[in-house]
């Protein structure tokens, strides 16, 4: 936050990825404007990514409109991405299509709350806080309203220190590794052979 002149005392939400319609990146500028402008959420937002030039231009405008609360790094930077996962409180993924999704899995390992659209691999790997054993925020549609409402719900969780600590512990102990998947296949094949 200090490197990008954002207030480190505020909750930080991030987006990391390609600026593509499939990723919902075309919604980002409006989501930022909704959260920082209309809702006046007490938060900072950081985006790391590249792609569609129109999306990039819209984000540049938001950076000029909200210089104290929004920053962006245009490009690919894996080292910075890991720093962002570790530093951020919320990871936003408003995807229209997401066959698997890795960003939410990285976020979970860092104890970052994923705020995701309930589709594909996001729906398979993130359980909404309102469900038993939930640890993330899942919103129904790839829309500015739904994503913004999801972010506001997540901010309410962050304001509760004990709940946030419990969620982070749960997230960081989840196992989506290939070792676990391979064991499930082995167990299935053993059962079929018997």
N, C-alpha and C positions, 0 to 999 in steps of 0.2 A: 504493500500500500504506500509506504513512504517513497519507494522508487518511482511510483506513478502518481504521486501527490494526492493520494486518497487517504481519508481519515481512518487510521487503523483501529480506532475505537468503535467504528460502526460495523455491523454485519456486512460481509462481502459475498456477493453472488457473482458467479462467473459462467461464461460460456467458452468452451474450447472446441474448435472444429472448423470444418469447411464452411464457407459462406455459400450455401446451396439451399435451394428450395426444399429438397428432401429433408434437410436438417432443421427446417423451420427458421433458418437464418434471416429470411426476408421479414420475419416478424420482430426481430430483435430491436430495431430502432423504435418501433411503436411500443413494444413492451417497456423499454427504458423510459420513454416519454410518459407512459401510463404510470409506472411506478414512481419515478422521480418527480414528475410534473403533477399529474392529477391526484394520485394517492398521497404524494409527499412522504413516501416511505423513508424512514431514517436508515439508509443503507448506502453502500457503495457497490458499483458494478464494474467488472473487468471482463474484457473480451479478448481472446487470443485466437486469431484465425486469418484466413485469406480466401479469396475466391471471387465471386460475382462483384464486379466493379460498382454496380448500383447499390448493392448492400453496403459495400465499403464506404461509398459516398454518404449514405444515410447515417452510418455510424459516426463518420467524421463530423457531420452536423450535430449529432447528439453530444459528441465530445465538446464541441464549442458551446452548446447550450447548457451543459451540466459539467463544467470543468472541475468542480470540487468533488463530484460524486461518480463520475464515469471516466474510464480510461480504456484504451484499446491498443493492442500490439498487432499490427498488420504483418502477417507472415507466419512461418512455421518455425517453432523453437521448442524442441522437446525438453530441454533443460528448464526453460521457463514454465512449460506446461506442468512439470512435476512440482515446481515451486508454487504455482497457482493452485493445484489440487491440494497441496499441504496447507496453504494459507487461507483458502476460501471456506466459507461456511455452507454455501449452497451452490450446487452445480445445476444450471438450467439446461434442459434438453427438450425443446419444443418440437421434436421431430415429426414429420409427416410419415416417414418411412424409416424403420430401424430394424433390419433383420436380426441383428444380434446386439450391437452396441457394446463398446468397451469402456467409454468414458465414465459411465455410471459405475462400472466395476472398479476402475481406478479410484474414483471418488470415495467409494465405500471403504476401500483399504486405507484411505487417509482420514476417515471419519468425517467426511463431507456429506451433507444431506443432499441426495439427488432430488431435483424437482423436474419430473419427467412427464411427457405425454404417455398415456397408457396404450402403447402399441408395440407389437413385435417383441424384441428382446428386452425392451425397457419394461414392458408389462410382466415379462417372465422373471425379471431379476429384482424389481423394486416393489416392495409391499407398502401400500399406503398406511400412514399413521393411524387411520381410522379402522384398520383391519387388525385382527389379532397378530401379535409379533411384528407390527409394522415399524418401518425405520426410514421411510421416505415420503415424498409427496407425489402422487400420481393424479394428473388432471386429464379430463376426457378428450378434448379436441385441441388441434394445433391452431390455437387462436390467441389473440392478444389478451382477451378477457380471461380465458381459462388459465393461461400461463401466469398472468399477473395475479389472479386469485390464488394460484398455487404458491407463488412466491410470498404473498402476504400470509398465507397459512404457515409457511415455513418460518417466517420471521416471528410468528407467535410462539413457535417451538423454541427458537433460539433465545427468546426472552426468558425462558424457564431453565435456569442453569442445571438443576438436578435432572430434568427430563432430557436435556441436551446431552449431558454426560452419559446417561443411560443409553441413549440412542447411539452415540458414538462408540461406546463399548460394544454394543450389539453389532454395528456395522463392521467394525474392525475385526470381529471374530467370525464373520461370514466366510464360507469357503466355496468359491466358484472355480476352483482349480481343476486342471485336467486329471490330477491324481484322484480327486473325489469322483469325477465323471467316469474315469476308467474303472474304478472300483464298482460303480453301479452297473456298468456293462458286464464286468466279470461276474458279479452276483447274479445278474439276469441269465447269462450263458450257463452258469453252474446250475441254476434252478431248472433251465430248459433241458439240460443233459440228464438231470436226475429224474 
